[in-house]
């Protein structure tokens, strides 16, 4: 009976570990407003994103 109990405990521990890892992998990281601003080519300045107007006429 000792072996069966040990195997059951090991299986239970393995199940908890796998479900914990799966829960962490399913939640995608969320980018902050500053990261989104910088990714799109803007400059982050104290709570707002500044982007070039791109007027460039002749």
C-alpha positions in Angstrom: 0.0 0.0 0.0 3.0 2.3 0.6 4.0 2.2 -3.1 0.5 2.9 -4.4 0.2 5.9 -2.0 3.6 7.2 -3.1 2.7 6.9 -6.8 -0.7 8.6 -6.2 1.0 11.5 -4.4 3.6 11.8 -7.3 0.8 11.9 -9.9 -1.1 14.5 -7.9 2.0 16.6 -7.6 2.7 16.3 -11.3 -0.9 17.3 -12.1 -0.7 20.4 -9.9 2.6 21.5 -11.5 1.3 21.1 -15.1 -2.0 23.0 -14.4 0.0 25.8 -12.8 2.3 26.1 -15.8 -0.6 26.0 -18.2 -2.4 28.8 -16.4 0.7 31.1 -16.6 1.2 30.4 -20.3 -2.4 31.1 -21.3 -2.3 34.7 -20.0 -0.6 36.9 -22.6 1.5 39.8 -21.5 -0.2 43.2 -21.8 1.8 46.1 -23.3 1.7 49.4 -21.5 0.7 52.6 -23.3 4.4 53.7 -23.2 5.5 50.5 -24.9 2.9 50.8 -27.6 3.8 54.4 -28.2 7.5 53.6 -28.6 6.8 50.6 -30.8 4.8 52.8 -33.2 7.6 55.3 -33.5 6.4 57.9 -31.1 8.1 59.6 -28.2 6.7 59.1 -24.7 6.5 62.3 -22.7 5.0 62.3 -19.2 1.8 60.4 -19.8 1.2 61.1 -23.5 2.6 60.0 -26.8 4.0 62.4 -29.3 4.2 61.4 -32.9 5.7 63.2 -35.8 3.1 64.7 -38.1 4.9 63.6 -41.2 3.9 66.7 -43.2 7.1 66.8 -45.3 5.9 68.9 -48.2 8.0 70.5 -51.0 
